[in-house]
Amino acid sequence: MNDWKKRLDIVYSTNPDYHYDEDGCSETETLSKEKQPLRISLDKRNRKGKAVTLVTGFSGADADLQELGKMLKVKCGVGGSAKEGEIIVQGDLRDKVLQILQKEGYAKSRII
């Protein structure tokens, strides 16, 4: 990521000794697979009537979320996205996603 994208709310400083403090922008540590309480649901809102499987409850680094989302999309053979703590898998694949997550070690996963 570019250095300037990390600097939220700071545009320019005239102070030559100013150093941007990045402590507030640290990523959260990803919980282990056994402790992730993932919830799987069906969502049709704001999607022009098309159903998607929504996986929520992931807590951790964005890179780990992207990796899990990619694995789910590949194993289901469909498209989707992973952002802001949610994984969207196209289609009603709740049972298949649950089976995949349980095989991968996400024991607390459940369909709501």
KEKOLGU-283483 format. One record per atom (N, C-alpha, C): residue in one letter; z negated, x, y. Coordinates in steps of 0.2 Angstrom, whole numbers, padded with zeros to 4 digits, always signed. Atoms other than C-alpha are relative to their C-alpha. Last residue first. Example, Ala and Ser with C-alpha at 12.3 -4.5 7.8 and 13.67 -1.06 7.14 Angstrom:
# KEKOLGU-283483
S+0001-0004-0006/S-0036+0068-0005/S-0003-0004+0005/A+0000+0004-0006/A-0039+0062-0022/A+0000+0004+0006/
# end
This chain:
# KEKOLGU-283483
I+0004+0005-0004/I-0054-0141-0093/I+0005-0006+0002/I-0005+0004-0004/I-0047-0129-0106/I-0005-0006+0003/R+0000+0007+0003/R-0059-0115-0111/R+0005-0004+0004/S-0005+0004-0002/S-0060-0096-0110/S-0001-0007-0003/K+0002+0005-0004/K-0077-0088-0113/K+0005-0005+0003/A+0004+0004+0004/A-0071-0077-0127/A-0002-0007+0003/Y+0003+0004-0005/Y-0058-0068-0118/Y-0003-0006-0003/G+0007-0002-0001/G-0055-0055-0132/G-0003-0004+0006/E+0001-0006-0004/E-0036-0054-0132/E-0007+0002+0001/K-0002-0006+0004/K-0035-0066-0147/K-0001+0006+0004/Q+0005-0001+0005/Q-0045-0079-0136/Q+0002+0006-0005/L+0006-0003-0003/L-0033-0077-0122/L-0006+0002-0005/I-0001-0006-0002/I-0018-0080-0132/I-0006+0004+0003/Q-0001-0004+0006/Q-0025-0095-0141/Q+0001+0007+0002/L+0007-0001+0003/L-0030-0102-0124/L+0000+0004-0006/V+0004-0005-0004/V-0013-0099-0117/V-0007+0001-0002/K-0002-0006+0002/K-0005-0108-0132/K-0003+0006+0004/D+0002-0002+0007/D-0016-0123-0130/D+0002+0007-0002/R+0007-0001+0000/R-0013-0125-0111/R-0003+0003-0007/L+0001-0005+0006/L+0006-0122-0112/L-0008+0001+0000/D+0007+0002+0003/D+0011-0137-0101/D-0001+0005-0006/G+0000+0005+0006/G+0025-0128-0091/G-0007-0002-0002/Q-0005+0006+0000/Q+0027-0113-0080/Q-0001-0004-0006/V-0005-0001+0005/V+0012-0101-0080/V+0004-0007+0000/I-0004+0006+0001/I+0002-0099-0064/I+0005+0001-0006/I-0006-0002+0004/I-0012-0086-0064/I+0003-0007-0001/E-0003+0005+0004/E-0026-0088-0051/E+0007+0003-0003/G+0004+0002+0005/G-0037-0076-0042/G+0002-0005-0005/E+0006+0003-0003/E-0027-0075-0026/E-0005-0003-0006/K+0002-0002-0007/K-0011-0071-0035/K-0006-0004+0002/A+0008-0002+0000/A-0003-0071-0052/A-0002+0002+0007/S+0003-0005-0005/S+0014-0079-0054/S-0007+0001-0001/G+0006+0002-0004/G+0025-0089-0066/G-0002+0005+0005/G+0001-0003-0007/G+0040-0088-0078/G-0007-0002+0003/V-0002+0004-0005/V+0041-0092-0097/V-0002+0004+0007/G-0007+0000+0000/G+0041-0083-0114/G+0002-0005+0006/C-0002+0007+0000/C+0023-0088-0118/C+0008+0000+0001/K+0002+0003+0006/K+0019-0070-0123/K+0002-0007-0001/V-0004-0003+0005/V+0028-0063-0108/V-0001-0003-0007/K-0007+0003-0002/K+0020-0075-0095/K+0005+0003-0006/L+0000+0008+0002/L+0003-0072-0103/L+0007-0002+0001/M+0001+0000+0007/M+0005-0052-0102/M+0001-0008-0002/K-0007-0002+0003/K+0012-0053-0084/K-0001-0001-0008/G-0005+0005-0001/G-0003-0063-0079/G+0007+0001-0003/L+0002+0006+0005/L-0016-0052-0087/L+0006-0005+0001/E-0002-0002+0007/E-0007-0037-0078/E-0002-0005-0005/Q-0007-0001+0000/Q-0007-0045-0061/Q+0002+0002-0008/L-0003+0007+0000/L-0025-0050-0063/L+0007+0000-0001/D+0002+0003+0007/D-0030-0032-0068/D+0003-0007+0000/A-0005-0003+0005/A-0020-0026-0052/A-0001-0002-0007/D-0006+0003+0000/D-0029-0038-0041/D+0005+0003-0005/A-0005-0003-0004/A-0046-0031-0046/A+0007-0004-0001/G-0002-0007+0001/G-0059-0042-0053/G+0005+0002+0004/S+0003-0004-0006/S-0065-0060-0055/S+0001+0007-0002/F+0000-0007+0001/F-0054-0072-0065/F-0003+0003+0006/G+0007-0003+0002/G-0060-0090-0064/G+0000+0007-0001/T+0004-0002-0006/T-0043-0099-0064/T-0006+0003-0002/V+0005-0003+0002/V-0028-0101-0076/V-0005+0003+0006/L+0003-0004-0005/L-0016-0114-0071/L-0006+0003-0003/T+0006-0002+0003/T-0003-0121-0083/T-0004+0005+0005/V+0001-0007+0001/V+0011-0129-0073/V-0007+0001-0003/A+0006-0002+0002/A+0019-0146-0073/A-0001+0007-0001/K+0000-0004+0006/K+0033-0151-0063/K-0007+0003-0002/G+0001+0003+0007/G+0031-0166-0052/G+0001+0004-0006/K-0005+0004+0001/K+0038-0158-0036/K+0000-0003-0007/R-0004-0004+0004/R+0025-0144-0037/R+0006-0004-0002/N-0004-0004-0004/N+0013-0149-0024/N+0005+0004-0004/R+0000+0001-0007/R+0001-0156-0037/R+0004+0005+0004/K-0006+0002-0002/K+0006-0155-0055/K+0001-0001+0007/D+0000+0001-0007/D-0008-0144-0062/D+0007-0003+0001/L-0007+0002-0002/L-0014-0143-0080/L+0000-0002+0007/S-0001+0007-0002/S-0030-0133-0083/S+0008-0001+0001/I-0007+0002+0001/I-0036-0117-0091/I+0001-0007+0002/R-0001+0007+0001/R-0053-0110-0085/R+0007-0002+0000/L-0006+0003-0002/L-0058-0092-0087/L+0001-0007-0002/P+0000+0007+0001/P-0076-0087-0088/P+0006-0003+0002/Q-0005+0004-0005/Q-0073-0068-0089/Q-0001-0007-0002/K+0004+0003-0005/K-0089-0060-0098/K+0004-0004+0005/E+0005+0005+0003/E-0081-0056-0115/E-0003-0004+0006/K-0003+0006+0003/K-0066-0048-0106/K-0004-0005-0002/S-0003-0001+0007/S-0076-0036-0096/S+0003-0007-0002/L+0005+0001+0005/L-0079-0039-0077/L+0004+0001-0007/T-0001+0005+0005/T-0067-0031-0065/T-0005-0001-0005/E-0001-0002+0007/E-0074-0022-0051/E+0001-0005-0005/T+0005+0001+0005/T-0071-0029-0034/T+0001+0003-0007/E-0002+0005+0005/E-0059-0021-0022/E-0006-0001-0005/S+0000-0003+0007/S-0066-0011-0007/S+0002-0006-0005/C-0006+0002+0004/C-0060-0017+0010/C+0000+0002-0007/G+0000+0007+0001/G-0077-0017+0019/G+0006-0003-0004/D+0005+0001+0004/D-0079+0002+0017/D+0000-0008-0002/E-0003+0004+0005/E-0062+0005+0025/E-0005-0002-0005/D+0005+0001+0005/D-0070+0011+0042/D+0003-0004-0006/Y+0000+0006+0003/Y-0055+0017+0053/Y-0005+0000-0006/H-0002+0000+0006/H-0059+0033+0062/H-0001-0007-0003/Y+0001+0006+0004/Y-0060+0034+0080/Y+0003+0001-0007/D+0005-0002+0005/D-0062+0052+0088/D-0001-0006-0005/P-0003-0005+0004/P-0046+0050+0099/P-0004+0002-0006/N+0005-0005+0001/N-0052+0034+0106/N+0003+0005-0005/T-0001-0005-0005/T-0037+0024+0113/T-0005+0006-0001/S+0006-0002-0003/S-0037+0012+0098/S+0001+0006+0004/Y-0001-0006-0003/Y-0023+0001+0092/Y-0007+0003+0003/V-0007-0001-0002/V-0020-0014+0081/V+0000+0007+0003/I+0000-0006-0005/I-0037-0016+0072/I+0008+0001+0001/D+0003+0002-0006/D-0040-0034+0064/D+0000+0007+0005/L+0001+0006-0003/L-0036-0028+0047/L-0003-0001+0006/R+0004+0000-0006/R-0032-0010+0043/R+0001-0007+0003/K+0007+0001+0002/K-0026-0010+0025/K-0004-0001+0006/K+0001+0006+0003/K-0008-0014+0030/K-0007-0001-0002/W+0000+0005-0006/W-0007+0001+0042/W-0002-0007-0003/D+0007-0001-0003/D-0011+0013+0027/D-0001-0005+0006/N+0000-0003-0006/N+0004+0006+0017/N-0007+0001+0004/M+0000+0004-0006/M+0000+0000+0000/M+0000+0004+0006/
# end
